[in-house]
Amino acid sequence: MFLADINLGEALLLALEIFFFVIWIWILITILTDLFRDHQMSGWGKAAWVLFLVFVPFITALIYLIARGEGMRDRAIKAQTDAKQHMD
């Protein structure tokens, strides 16, 4: 039986791996939504970012967060204020 072969340490490590995988997917989705929310970037620039995110995801995500993190924050704040004004 499979459950008999796993101990507590391996189960905790598996839970940690799943946690980090979910966070990684969340970061990629956040980067992609921010990328397509930016109206100042050209379509070719967006396509290049997506292409690099597909083929070199970890380094590209770090570069994106470092290089465009401040603009990412500003666009998120603007989207929140627009949504709040729409609801009011």
N, C-alpha and C positions, 0 to 999 in steps of 0.2 A: 504494500500500500504506500502511496506517495507521501501521505502525511506522517507516516512513521519514520521517514528518512530525513525529515527536516527538524532542526533543533531551534531553540528560542533565538539564538544569535543570528542564524540564517533567516528566520522569519522577520526579525527586526531589520536586518539589512535589506531584505526584499521590500519591506514597507518603506524604507528610506529611499530606495531606488525608484519605486513607484511615485513617491512624493516629488523627487527631483525631476522625474520625467513629466509629471503634470505641470510643474512650475516651468519647465523648458517649453512645453507646448503653449502655455499661457504667455510667456515672453514673446514667442514667435507670433502669436495672434495679435498681441499688443503692438508689436513692431509693424506688422502688415496693416493693421487698421490705421496706425499713425501715418504710415507711408502713403496710403491712398486718401487720407484726410488732408494731406498737404497739397494745396493748390498752386504753390509757387514752383514746385518741382515739375520738370517735364516728364512726359510719358516714357522717354528713353531712360531717364534717370531712375524712374520707378521700376522699369523692367530690369535694369542692371542690378538694383538692390535685391529684387526678388530672385533673379538668377543666382547671385552670390549667396543669398540665404538658402537656396536649395542645394547648392554644391559645396559651400564652405560655411555651414550654418553657425557654428560656435564663434569663430573669429569674426564673421560678418556681423553677428548680433552684438558682440562687444564693441566693434568699431562704430556701429550705428548708435548704440546707446551713449558712447563717449562723444561722438562727433555731433549728433543731432539731439542729444538728450534735453537740452534747454528748450529747443523749439518743440520737442515732443510734449514737454510740460505745458508750454504756452497753448498749444493746440488742444490739449486735454482740458485745460481751464476754460478756454473759449467754448468748447463743445458743451461743457457742463453749464456755463452761464446761458448759452443759447437754449439748451433743454429746459433750464429753470424758467427762462422768460417765456418759452412756449407753453409750459404748464401753468404759468400764472395768468 
